[in-house]
Amino acid sequence: MRAAFFEPIRQIKAAREDKIKADTDAAHQLKASAQSVSETYQASLTEARKQAQKLIIERRQQAKVHAGETIAVAKQTFASTLDEAMKSLAQSREEAYQSLQSDRDQLTQLVVSKITQASDKIPAGSHS
């Protein structure tokens, strides 16, 4: 009778132990899987950070090159503009000089003409 009474309890106990063992095994498998996923995630994150750092360095180098090119173009444009301004200034100076010479020549002719006219009006015997 004791055996009949304890047998169902032993079966329930064995079933519980089997269930606990199965749950514990499943938990260990889930933990191992989570660890693997975590390691994969960390490796991916590390690689992404390396790629981001590499990209930042490349972009900075490209920006430096672009800035250098922009500065070179600006310097060339400035030099060209300065050269054109200097040529324009030299041309304006030459035109002003030519205009002054022309004005001087005209003024000289006018003065000579006035002196000649004035000397023609003076009587011949009054030159001292």
Buried (B, 14 or more C-beta within 10 A) or exposed (E): EEEEEEEEEEEEEEEEEEEEEEEEEEEEEEEEEEEEEEEEEEEEEEEEEEEEEEEEEEEEEEEEEEEEEEEEEEEEEEEEEEEEEEEEEEEEEEEEEEEEEEEEEEEEEEEEEEEEEEEEEEEEEEEE
